[in-house]
Amino acid sequence: MLGGRAATAADTDCHLRVTVELTPDVPNASDVGFLSSLLNNHPEYRLDLLQRDDPSRIELELAGPGPAYICQNVVETMRRDARVLLHPRGH
């Protein structure tokens, strides 16, 4: 029975890859403080830097509780950030 509950919890977790283009005034896109600031008021989520193509384009992993529509709400919050030029895309 315990294994069944664990599988259900894993199914509702959010793990999404997001590509973001940033304004030139962002000094260090890989800074943990900057990444967490993109989450605004979603402290239960985490952004991890996966790749930095150039100073303004980064690929991130968004992780936190689900379901998927709540995860998308976090991405929508990131889209409204003034430091984001290209709307985040989830993969």
Secondary structure in CASP SS format (residue, H / E / C, confidence):
PFRMAT SS
TARGET T0000
AUTHOR 0000-0000-0000
METHOD secondary structure of the structure
MODEL  1
M C 1.00
L H 1.00
G H 1.00
G H 1.00
R H 1.00
A H 1.00
A H 1.00
T H 1.00
A H 1.00
A H 1.00
D H 1.00
T C 1.00
D C 1.00
C E 1.00
H E 1.00
L E 1.00
R E 1.00
V E 1.00
T E 1.00
V E 1.00
E E 1.00
L E 1.00
T C 1.00
P C 1.00
D C 1.00
V C 1.00
P C 1.00
N C 1.00
A C 1.00
S C 1.00
D C 1.00
V H 1.00
G H 1.00
F H 1.00
L H 1.00
S H 1.00
S H 1.00
L C 1.00
L C 1.00
N C 1.00
N C 1.00
H C 1.00
P C 1.00
E C 1.00
Y C 1.00
R E 1.00
L E 1.00
D E 1.00
L E 1.00
L E 1.00
Q E 1.00
R E 1.00
D E 1.00
D E 1.00
P C 1.00
S C 1.00
R E 1.00
I E 1.00
E E 1.00
L E 1.00
E E 1.00
L E 1.00
A E 1.00
G E 1.00
P C 1.00
G C 1.00
P C 1.00
A H 1.00
Y H 1.00
I H 1.00
C H 1.00
Q H 1.00
N H 1.00
V H 1.00
V H 1.00
E H 1.00
T H 1.00
M H 1.00
R H 1.00
R C 1.00
D C 1.00
A C 1.00
R C 1.00
V E 1.00
L E 1.00
L E 1.00
H E 1.00
P E 1.00
R E 1.00
G E 1.00
H C 1.00
END
